[in-house]
Amino acid sequence: MDALTALHERVSVTRLAEPAPSQTQREALFRAALRAPDHAWLRPWRFLVIEGDDRRRLGELFAQASLADSPGLSEEALERMRRKPERAPLLIVAVSTHHQHPKVPPGEQDMSCAVAVGNMLLAAHAMGVGAVWRTGSMASHPVVRRGLGLAESEQVVAYLYLGQPVGPLKALPELRPEDFFQSWPKD
């Protein structure tokens, strides 16, 4: 698939199944991430690759975090939290790592990490791999941050879920560029 087709047709795929991306596909995803714009070449990111039983360990962190917020949470609700990472055979946790730099503020470093995730989404789509970017409260919860080993200067930008698409890809509405792009200054 050519680059413009991937850009114009990419959709999030929320229903994912085994198998996880192959080693060759992973290498392509990882290389795509590392081509994100990166002012001053800080490489303000790191990526945690989670699969197999480690998804259940991440789910336990989600359950612990939920219980810390709501001590009376039902076992059913806790089990739903435990199972969230099992919605895909492979997860990549994108972590923005802030570096001190006089010309590159932390927000720009976060955006660089986010573009790296976007590059992986596009690469996955181009290879026929299903992918969805998720965040939510588990991206910033102190229990999860601690369990993932994040430093104070780091934050989760995305949980990228990857696997084989289940069912047809969803159709997205056609957006008109003129609704979002305009000349400036506007007369």
N, CA, C and O of each residue as an XYZ file, in Angstrom:
748
protein
N       0.853     -1.178      0.000
C       0.000      0.000      0.000
C       0.891      1.230      0.000
O       1.848      1.306      0.771
N       0.581      2.196     -0.862
C       1.405      3.395     -0.899
C       1.049      4.314      0.269
O       0.010      4.151      0.910
N       1.923      5.273      0.531
C       1.788      6.138      1.708
C       0.496      6.935      1.697
O      -0.170      7.026      2.729
N       0.120      7.516      0.565
C      -1.098      8.323      0.523
C      -2.345      7.481      0.748
O      -3.283      7.930      1.407
N      -2.369      6.280      0.217
C      -3.512      5.404      0.457
C      -3.614      5.081      1.948
O      -4.706      5.123      2.514
N      -2.495      4.762      2.582
C      -2.511      4.489      4.028
C      -3.014      5.698      4.802
O      -3.819      5.556      5.722
N      -2.550      6.877      4.439
C      -2.978      8.096      5.125
C      -4.468      8.370      4.921
O      -5.154      8.779      5.858
N      -4.965      8.151      3.725
C      -6.348      8.483      3.411
C      -7.343      7.440      3.890
O      -8.521      7.752      4.061
N      -6.895      6.202      4.111
C      -7.830      5.120      4.428
C      -7.698      4.546      5.828
O      -8.492      3.683      6.201
N      -6.738      4.984      6.610
C      -6.521      4.404      7.938
C      -7.739      4.591      8.835
O      -8.335      5.667      8.882
N      -8.094      3.528      9.542
C      -9.158      3.578     10.538
C      -8.691      2.830     11.781
O      -7.832      1.951     11.706
N      -9.262      3.188     12.911
C      -8.980      2.442     14.135
C      -9.741      1.123     14.092
O     -10.892      1.069     13.660
N      -9.085      0.064     14.545
C      -9.692     -1.262     14.566
C      -9.764     -1.698     16.027
O      -8.745     -1.998     16.649
N     -10.974     -1.726     16.560
C     -11.135     -2.021     17.990
C     -11.312     -3.501     18.289
O     -11.071     -3.930     19.418
N     -11.724     -4.288     17.309
C     -11.883     -5.728     17.524
C     -10.679     -6.430     16.911
O     -10.521     -6.479     15.692
N      -9.831     -6.975     17.787
C      -8.549     -7.551     17.363
C      -8.411     -8.969     17.883
O      -8.930     -9.307     18.947
N      -7.708     -9.794     17.123
C      -7.514    -11.188     17.496
C      -6.083    -11.615     17.192
O      -5.324    -10.885     16.555
N      -5.730    -12.811     17.659
C      -4.459    -13.437     17.324
C      -4.414    -13.673     15.817
O      -5.463    -13.786     15.183
N      -3.248    -13.748     15.249
C      -1.949    -13.632     15.887
C      -1.508    -12.177     16.010
O      -2.030    -11.278     15.350
N      -0.538    -11.991     16.873
C       0.113    -10.692     17.003
C       0.930    -10.437     15.737
O       1.224    -11.374     14.995
N       1.295     -9.197     15.486
C       2.174     -8.932     14.339
C       3.443     -9.786     14.395
O       3.987    -10.047     15.468
N       3.895    -10.210     13.228
C       5.112    -11.021     13.126
C       6.332    -10.183     13.494
O       6.234     -8.968     13.663
N       7.463    -10.836     13.613
C       8.694    -10.115     13.926
C       9.042     -9.115     12.828
O       9.503     -8.010     13.113
N       8.821     -9.502     11.580
C       9.072     -8.593     10.463
C       8.144     -7.384     10.530
O       8.580     -6.254     10.310
N       6.873     -7.615     10.832
C       5.919     -6.510     10.968
C       6.282     -5.609     12.147
O       6.184     -4.386     12.047
N       6.696     -6.200     13.247
C       7.101     -5.411     14.411
C       8.283     -4.505     14.059
O       8.307     -3.324     14.405
N       9.241     -5.077     13.377
C      10.414     -4.281     12.984
C       9.983     -3.084     12.141
O      10.485     -1.976     12.326
N       9.055     -3.308     11.218
C       8.553     -2.212     10.381
C       7.819     -1.172     11.236
O       7.985      0.029     11.021
N       7.023     -1.614     12.188
C       6.319     -0.692     13.096
C       7.317      0.131     13.902
O       7.190      1.351     14.007
N       8.304     -0.545     14.465
C       9.289      0.139     15.312
C      10.086      1.160     14.499
O      10.343      2.271     14.963
N      10.474      0.772     13.279
C      11.240      1.696     12.429
C      10.398      2.902     12.040
O      10.912      4.017     11.953
N       9.099      2.686     11.805
C       8.201      3.799     11.480
C       8.119      4.773     12.657
O       8.119      5.988     12.458
N       8.049      4.250     13.870
C       7.981      5.116     15.057
C       9.212      6.003     15.145
O       9.113      7.186     15.470
N      10.352      5.435     14.860
C      11.603      6.170     15.027
C      11.836      7.231     13.961
O      12.830      7.956     14.026
N      10.948      7.339     12.984
C      11.049      8.372     11.948
C      10.187      9.587     12.280
O      10.065     10.492     11.455
N       9.599      9.624     13.445
C       8.781     10.780     13.838
C       9.648     12.033     13.919
O      10.830     11.948     14.253
N       9.065     13.202     13.613
C       9.814     14.445     13.780
C      10.312     14.557     15.219
O       9.582     14.268     16.167
N      11.549     14.977     15.362
C      12.192     14.961     16.676
C      13.165     16.135     16.745
O      14.344     15.992     16.419
N      12.672     17.284     17.166
C      13.471     18.504     17.268
C      14.676     18.248     18.175
O      14.517     17.789     19.306
N      15.855     18.539     17.689
C      17.136     18.378     18.400
C      17.518     16.914     18.615
O      18.423     16.616     19.395
N      16.852     16.029     17.946
C      17.166     14.596     18.044
C      17.239     14.120     19.488
O      18.183     13.434     19.879
N      16.253     14.483     20.261
C      16.215     14.074     21.667
C      15.735     12.637     21.850
O      16.011     12.005     22.870
N      15.022     12.133     20.862
C      14.402     10.807     20.966
C      13.620     10.724     22.283
O      13.935      9.912     23.153
N      12.595     11.578     22.414
C      11.886     11.709     23.689
C      10.820     10.643     23.896
O       9.661     10.955     24.172
N      11.212      9.406     23.763
C      10.250      8.318     23.868
C      10.938      7.022     24.248
O      12.150      6.859     24.102
N      10.139      6.133     24.727
C      10.504      4.721     24.848
C       9.210      3.941     24.740
O       8.130      4.485     24.971
N       9.312      2.679     24.393
C       8.129      1.883     24.105
C       8.223      0.556     24.850
O       9.227     -0.150     24.753
N       7.173      0.223     25.592
C       7.098     -1.040     26.306
C       6.253     -1.998     25.478
O       5.112     -1.679     25.143
N       6.786     -3.156     25.144
C       6.091     -4.147     24.337
C       5.524     -5.200     25.287
O       6.260     -5.848     26.031
N       4.208     -5.355     25.246
C       3.522     -6.245     26.200
C       2.699     -7.256     25.425
O       1.900     -6.895     24.560
N       2.901     -8.522     25.744
C       2.143     -9.594     25.094
C       2.089    -10.812     26.012
O       2.689    -10.815     27.087
N       1.371    -11.837     25.583
C       1.268    -13.062     26.367
C       0.729    -12.801     27.759
O      -0.177    -11.988     27.943
N       1.294    -13.498     28.744
C       0.843    -13.371     30.129
C       1.105    -11.993     30.724
O       0.484    -11.614     31.717
N       2.015    -11.252     30.125
C       2.287     -9.901     30.640
C       1.091     -8.973     30.456
O       0.976     -7.970     31.160
N       0.209     -9.290     29.530
C      -1.025     -8.503     29.387
C      -1.871     -8.645     30.653
O      -2.500     -7.685     31.097
N      -1.882     -9.828     31.218
C      -2.643    -10.053     32.458
C      -2.004     -9.278     33.612
O      -2.709     -8.752     34.474
N      -0.674     -9.209     33.628
C       0.005     -8.423     34.666
C      -0.358     -6.951     34.557
O      -0.554     -6.284     35.573
N      -0.451     -6.428     33.314
C      -0.886     -5.052     33.122
C      -2.336     -4.898     33.583
O      -2.691     -3.893     34.198
N      -3.162     -5.882     33.287
C      -4.553     -5.863     33.741
C      -4.656     -5.818     35.257
O      -5.547     -5.165     35.801
N      -3.756     -6.504     35.941
C      -3.741     -6.449     37.413
C      -3.421     -5.038     37.894
O      -3.996     -4.566     38.875
N      -2.496     -4.362     37.197
C      -2.214     -2.962     37.538
C      -3.463     -2.108     37.362
O      -3.764     -1.259     38.201
N      -4.194     -2.336     36.261
C      -5.427     -1.588     36.021
C      -6.431     -1.848     37.143
O      -7.095     -0.921     37.608
N      -6.543     -3.097     37.577
C      -7.476     -3.441     38.652
C      -7.041     -2.796     39.974
O      -7.876     -2.262     40.704
N      -5.748     -2.843     40.282
C      -5.243     -2.198     41.507
C      -5.523     -0.704     41.493
O      -5.924     -0.138     42.510
N      -5.315     -0.061     40.350
C      -5.567      1.372     40.232
C      -7.051      1.671     40.430
O      -7.409      2.626     41.120
N      -7.902      0.866     39.834
C      -9.346      1.059     39.965
C      -9.789      0.875     41.408
O     -10.634      1.620     41.904
N      -9.217     -0.117     42.080
C      -9.552     -0.373     43.483
C      -9.052      0.752     44.381
O      -9.699      1.082     45.376
N      -7.915      1.340     44.045
C      -7.402      2.481     44.814
C      -8.359      3.665     44.719
O      -8.527      4.407     45.686
N      -8.982      3.842     43.566
C      -9.926      4.941     43.369
C     -11.302      4.640     43.948
O     -11.982      5.535     44.449
N     -11.707      3.377     43.876
C     -13.043      2.964     44.326
C     -12.923      1.683     45.136
O     -13.100      0.594     44.589
N     -12.623      1.787     46.439
C     -12.389      0.600     47.260
C     -13.523     -0.424     47.265
O     -13.275     -1.606     47.502
N     -14.741     -0.006     47.014
C     -15.862     -0.946     47.028
C     -16.206     -1.521     45.675
O     -17.291     -2.076     45.503
N     -15.317     -1.405     44.714
C     -15.587     -1.864     43.359
C     -15.896     -3.356     43.340
O     -15.238     -4.143     44.021
N     -16.896     -3.738     42.560
C     -17.307     -5.146     42.497
C     -16.234     -5.988     41.815
O     -15.409     -5.487     41.050
N     -16.273     -7.262     42.114
C     -15.337     -8.195     41.487
C     -15.547     -8.222     39.975
O     -14.590     -8.377     39.216
N     -16.792     -8.071     39.537
C     -17.097     -8.040     38.104
C     -16.423     -6.841     37.429
O     -15.850     -6.976     36.347
N     -16.493     -5.685     38.060
C     -15.854     -4.480     37.508
C     -14.344     -4.627     37.506
O     -13.678     -4.206     36.560
N     -13.801     -5.221     38.555
C     -12.352     -5.448     38.610
C     -11.907     -6.406     37.504
O     -10.857     -6.217     36.891
N     -12.708     -7.423     37.262
C     -12.359     -8.383     36.212
C     -12.391     -7.717     34.838
O     -11.568     -8.037     33.981
N     -13.328     -6.797     34.618
C     -13.353     -6.053     33.344
C     -12.058     -5.265     33.165
O     -11.503     -5.218     32.067
N     -11.582     -4.652     34.236
C     -10.329     -3.896     34.155
C      -9.155     -4.833     33.883
O      -8.260     -4.506     33.103
N      -9.162     -5.998     34.528
C      -8.073     -6.961     34.316
C      -8.002     -7.418     32.865
O      -6.920     -7.691     32.346
N      -9.154     -7.500     32.216
C      -9.217     -8.051     30.860
C      -8.945     -7.011     29.767
O      -8.758     -7.384     28.609
N      -8.918     -5.738     30.102
C      -8.719     -4.703     29.075
C      -7.468     -4.950     28.221
O      -7.557     -4.868     26.996
N      -6.325     -5.246     28.807
C      -5.137     -5.468     27.964
C      -5.216     -6.733     27.104
O      -4.401     -6.922     26.201
N      -6.190     -7.592     27.382
C      -6.327     -8.822     26.607
C      -7.195     -8.628     25.371
O      -7.530     -9.597     24.690
N      -7.563     -7.374     25.076
C      -8.375     -7.097     23.888
C      -7.557     -7.201     22.611
O      -8.113     -7.128     21.515
N      -6.263     -7.370     22.731
C      -5.389     -7.516     21.558
C      -4.222     -8.410     21.940
O      -3.852     -8.467     23.113
N      -3.636     -9.106     20.981
C      -2.508     -9.971     21.305
C      -1.212     -9.221     21.608
O      -0.304     -9.783     22.220
N      -1.114     -7.958     21.187
C       0.105     -7.188     21.412
C      -0.260     -5.752     21.770
O      -1.108     -5.134     21.126
N       0.390     -5.233     22.805
C       0.245     -3.826     23.180
C       1.610     -3.177     23.163
O       2.608     -3.779     23.561
N       1.640     -1.954     22.703
C       2.849     -1.141     22.808
C       2.465      0.077     23.634
O       1.575      0.840     23.258
N       3.136      0.251     24.752
C       2.901      1.416     25.594
C       3.922      2.464     25.183
O       5.127      2.271     25.343
N       3.424      3.581     24.648
C       4.295      4.675     24.215
C       4.493      5.619     25.386
O       3.533      6.175     25.920
N       5.743      5.794     25.777
C       6.088      6.625     26.929
C       6.903      7.818     26.455
O       7.975      7.664     25.870
N       6.381      9.000     26.716
C       7.118     10.222     26.413
C       8.130     10.453     27.536
O       7.782     10.438     28.716
N       9.370     10.663     27.150
C      10.449     10.874     28.119
C      10.984     12.289     27.938
O      11.619     12.597     26.929
N      10.727     13.134     28.906
C      11.135     14.542     28.795
C      12.621     14.715     29.084
O      13.154     14.190     30.061
N      13.271     15.470     28.202
C      14.674     15.821     28.356
C      14.766     17.336     28.529
O      13.990     18.079     27.928
N      15.690     17.784     29.330
C      15.918     19.216     29.474
C      16.579     19.726     28.201
O      17.613     19.213     27.772
N      15.964     20.749     27.602
C      16.532     21.343     26.406
C      16.004     22.766     26.286
O      14.804     22.990     26.441
N      16.882     23.735     26.011
C      16.437     25.135     25.972
C      15.478     25.467     24.825
O      14.745     26.452     24.909
N      15.469     24.672     23.768
C      14.628     24.978     22.613
C      13.480     23.998     22.399
O      12.655     24.203     21.509
N      13.412     22.926     23.210
C      12.395     21.902     22.988
C      11.633     21.666     24.295
O      12.071     20.877     25.132
N      10.494     22.346     24.474
C       9.732     22.188     25.711
C       9.110     20.788     25.826
O       8.972     20.088     24.823
N       8.737     20.384     27.036
C       8.139     19.057     27.229
C       6.931     18.790     26.340
O       6.768     17.671     25.852
N       6.084     19.785     26.118
C       4.911     19.573     25.274
C       5.284     19.161     23.859
O       4.617     18.316     23.260
N       6.339     19.749     23.325
C       6.797     19.381     21.984
C       7.348     17.951     21.986
O       7.193     17.221     21.008
N       7.981     17.566     23.071
C       8.490     16.200     23.175
C       7.332     15.202     23.233
O       7.410     14.123     22.646
N       6.251     15.566     23.945
C       5.056     14.709     23.975
C       4.481     14.546     22.572
O       4.084     13.451     22.172
N       4.444     15.661     21.826
C       3.906     15.599     20.462
C       4.769     14.711     19.574
O       4.242     13.996     18.722
N       6.069     14.745     19.756
C       6.953     13.887     18.977
C       6.642     12.418     19.256
O       6.589     11.601     18.337
N       6.441     12.096     20.516
C       6.079     10.721     20.888
C       4.728     10.351     20.269
O       4.549      9.235     19.783
N       3.778     11.294     20.291
C       2.461     11.039     19.703
C       2.566     10.792     18.203
O       1.867      9.930     17.670
N       3.422     11.530     17.522
C       3.606     11.296     16.084
C       4.214      9.912     15.859
O       3.870      9.239     14.887
N       5.105      9.484     16.735
C       5.672      8.133     16.623
C       4.561      7.094     16.683
O       4.583      6.115     15.937
N       3.583      7.303     17.572
C       2.438      6.390     17.654
C       1.631      6.466     16.362
O       1.233      5.437     15.816
N       1.388      7.683     15.872
C       0.669      7.835     14.612
C       1.367      7.127     13.463
O       0.717      6.520     12.612
N       2.689      7.206     13.440
C       3.443      6.498     12.400
C       3.220      4.988     12.494
O       3.079      4.313     11.474
N       3.188      4.464     13.720
C       2.943      3.024     13.884
C       1.534      2.654     13.434
O       1.334      1.602     12.827
N       0.551      3.514     13.729
C      -0.821      3.251     13.268
C      -0.875      3.171     11.743
O      -1.506      2.275     11.181
N      -0.213      4.109     11.088
C      -0.201      4.109      9.624
C       0.533      2.897      9.065
O       0.080      2.282      8.100
N       1.662      2.556      9.670
C       2.416      1.389      9.215
C       1.600      0.111      9.400
O       1.593     -0.760      8.530
N       0.913      0.006     10.539
C       0.075     -1.170     10.788
C      -1.001     -1.278      9.709
O      -1.208     -2.349      9.138
N      -1.676     -0.180      9.434
C      -2.727     -0.185      8.414
C      -2.162     -0.605      7.055
O      -2.771     -1.402      6.342
N      -1.010     -0.069      6.710
C      -0.388     -0.388      5.423
C      -0.063     -1.876      5.302
O      -0.043     -2.422      4.199
N       0.192     -2.531      6.436
C       0.530     -3.960      6.421
C      -0.683     -4.855      6.651
O      -0.549     -6.079      6.673
N      -1.875     -4.259      6.825
C      -3.069     -5.064      7.082
C      -3.205     -5.499      8.532
O      -3.995     -6.392      8.839
N      -2.442     -4.877      9.429
C      -2.527     -5.177     10.860
C      -3.540     -4.221     11.477
O      -3.505     -3.020     11.206
N      -4.437     -4.742     12.300
C      -5.400     -3.893     12.982
C      -4.735     -3.191     14.150
O      -3.881     -3.764     14.826
N      -5.134     -1.934     14.386
C      -4.524     -1.165     15.476
C      -5.497     -0.118     15.984
O      -6.292      0.437     15.225
N      -5.421      0.144     17.285
C      -6.201      1.212     17.887
C      -5.374      1.847     19.000
O      -4.673      1.158     19.742
N      -5.466      3.154     19.103
C      -4.769      3.955     20.116
C      -5.750      4.199     21.240
O      -6.829      4.749     21.020
N      -5.379      3.791     22.452
C      -6.232      3.998     23.620
C      -5.437      4.732     24.699
O      -4.215      4.610     24.783
N      -6.146      5.484     25.508
C      -5.524      6.117     26.678
C      -6.464      5.921     27.863
O      -6.547      4.816     28.399
N      -7.165      6.957     28.280
C      -8.061      6.860     29.426
C      -7.324      7.047     30.733
O      -6.140      7.384     30.754
N      -8.035      6.827     31.815
C      -7.490      7.099     33.153
C      -6.282      6.232     33.498
O      -5.477      6.612     34.348
N      -6.142      5.084     32.860
C      -5.016      4.199     33.172
C      -3.708      4.695     32.558
O      -2.644      4.139     32.834
N      -3.778      5.727     31.735
C      -2.554      6.299     31.162
C      -1.843      7.214     32.145
O      -0.643      7.449     32.012
N      -2.566      7.731     33.129
C      -1.948      8.679     34.061
C      -2.075      8.273     35.522
O      -1.610      9.001     36.399
N      -2.678      7.152     35.802
C      -2.890      6.746     37.191
C      -1.561      6.433     37.885
O      -0.726      5.722     37.325
N      -1.357      6.961     39.103
C      -0.083      6.724     39.808
C       0.244      5.245     40.027
O       1.413      4.865     39.965
N      -0.750      4.416     40.279
C      -0.498      2.982     40.490
C       0.056      2.355     39.210
O       0.993      1.558     39.255
N      -0.523      2.717     38.085
C      -0.069      2.172     36.799
C       1.302      2.739     36.443
O       2.190      2.009     36.004
N       1.465      4.035     36.636
C       2.767      4.667     36.350
C       3.881      3.959     37.128
O       4.925      3.619     36.573
N       3.638      3.746     38.414
C       4.630      3.085     39.270
C       4.884      1.652     38.786
O       6.030      1.212     38.700
N       3.803      0.934     38.472
C       3.928     -0.456     38.022
C       4.664     -0.593     36.699
O       5.344     -1.591     36.461
N       4.527      0.409     35.839
C       5.232      0.390     34.552
C       6.674      0.873     34.683
O       7.457      0.757     33.740
N       7.022      1.409     35.841
C       8.390      1.872     36.060
C       8.671      3.230     35.454
O       9.805      3.510     35.065
N       7.649      4.086     35.364
C       7.846      5.416     34.782
C       8.558      6.346     35.753
O       8.296      6.338     36.956
N       9.456      7.137     35.209
C      10.124      8.181     35.976
C       9.182      9.379     36.089
O       8.191      9.469     35.364
N       9.494     10.278     36.983
C       8.680     11.481     37.166
C       8.583     12.295     35.873
O       7.571     12.951     35.627
N       9.624     12.253     35.054
C       9.670     13.028     33.809
C       9.050     12.286     32.619
O       9.234     12.698     31.474
N       8.325     11.205     32.879
C       7.739     10.412     31.803
C       6.217     10.364     31.938
O       5.659     10.538     33.022
N       5.571     10.122     30.800
C       4.131      9.915     30.823
C       3.716      8.980     29.702
O       4.348      8.936     28.647
N       2.647      8.233     29.943
C       2.096      7.368     28.905
C       1.337      8.240     27.927
O       0.432      8.981     28.313
N       1.707      8.151     26.662
C       1.029      8.870     25.590
C      -0.040      7.987     24.949
O      -1.080      8.480     24.513
N       0.223      6.679     24.896
C      -0.733      5.779     24.239
C      -0.514      4.347     24.662
O       0.601      3.918     24.960
N      -1.623      3.618     24.677
C      -1.599      2.169     24.661
C      -2.002      1.812     23.236
O      -3.153      2.011     22.848
N      -1.070      1.289     22.462
C      -1.354      0.910     21.082
C      -1.652     -0.593     21.066
O      -0.775     -1.419     21.322
N      -2.901     -0.923     20.762
C      -3.359     -2.314     20.701
C      -3.217     -2.788     19.262
O      -3.650     -2.099     18.339
N      -2.611     -3.968     19.059
C      -2.336     -4.483     17.716
C      -2.718     -5.946     17.589
O      -2.526     -6.729     18.520
N      -3.255     -6.312     16.446
C      -3.615     -7.699     16.165
C      -4.256     -7.795     14.795
O      -4.145     -6.886     13.973
N      -4.926     -8.907     14.565
C      -5.615     -9.103     13.292
C      -7.025     -8.535     13.397
O      -7.726     -8.801     14.374
N      -7.452     -7.755     12.403
C      -8.807     -7.209     12.440
C      -9.856     -8.324     12.459
O      -9.728     -9.328     11.759
N     -10.885     -8.127     13.267
C     -12.015     -9.046     13.311
C     -13.188     -8.329     12.649
O     -13.630     -7.283     13.125
N     -13.682     -8.885     11.566
C     -14.799     -8.276     10.858
C     -14.335     -7.194      9.904
O     -13.140     -6.919      9.790
N     -15.289     -6.584      9.222
C     -14.932     -5.545      8.248
C     -14.473     -4.269      8.949
O     -14.878     -3.978     10.074
N     -13.627     -3.524      8.265
C     -13.193     -2.229      8.796
C     -14.372     -1.263      8.734
O     -15.187     -1.315      7.813
N     -14.446     -0.387      9.725
C     -15.571      0.555      9.740
C     -15.372      1.620      8.667
O     -14.250      2.011      8.347
N     -16.477      2.068      8.134
C     -16.452      3.141      7.144
C     -16.512      4.468      7.891
O     -17.317      4.646      8.804
N     -15.665      5.374      7.497
C     -15.652      6.684      8.121
C     -16.289      7.701      7.193
O     -16.227      7.552      5.973
N     -16.896      8.728      7.754
C     -17.483      9.754      6.889
C     -16.385     10.492      6.126
O     -15.272     10.666      6.624
N     -16.711     10.913      4.930
C     -15.767     11.676      4.131
C     -15.721     13.097      4.689
O     -16.756     13.747      4.840
N     -14.530     13.568      4.990
C     -14.362     14.933      5.495
C     -13.907     15.818      4.344
O     -13.112     15.408      3.499
N     -14.421     17.021      4.332
C     -14.071     17.970      3.276
C     -12.947     18.868      3.778
O     -13.129     19.566      4.775
N     -11.789     18.872      3.117
C     -10.676     19.704      3.566
C     -11.058     21.174      3.738
O     -10.588     21.827      4.669
N     -11.905     21.700      2.852
C     -12.259     23.120      2.959
C     -13.016     23.459      4.243
O     -13.119     24.630      4.609
N     -13.545     22.444      4.931
C     -14.204     22.696      6.219
C     -13.193     22.914      7.345
O     -13.562     23.394      8.417
N     -11.933     22.572      7.119
C     -10.925     22.636      8.172
C      -9.709     23.489      7.821
O      -8.950     23.879      8.708
N      -9.520     23.778      6.545
C      -8.365     24.559      6.114
C      -8.849     25.848      5.476
O      -9.739     25.841      4.625
N      -8.254     26.949      5.896
C      -8.625     28.237      5.335
C      -7.415     29.146      5.262
O      -6.461     28.985      6.023
N      -7.455     30.082      4.363
C      -6.363     31.046      4.226
C      -6.365     31.993      5.415
O      -7.404     32.294      6.002
N      -5.174     32.446      5.746
C      -5.047     33.438      6.820
C      -4.199     34.586      6.317
O      -3.208     34.307      5.643
N      -4.474     35.772      6.561
C      -5.673     36.196      7.299
C      -6.898     36.066      6.419
O      -6.834     36.201      5.197
N      -7.995     35.805      7.064
C      -9.248     35.659      6.348
C      -9.801     37.045      6.060
O      -9.927     37.871      6.964
N     -10.128     37.294      4.813
C     -10.650     38.610      4.418
C     -12.086     38.793      4.841
O     -12.675     39.843      4.586
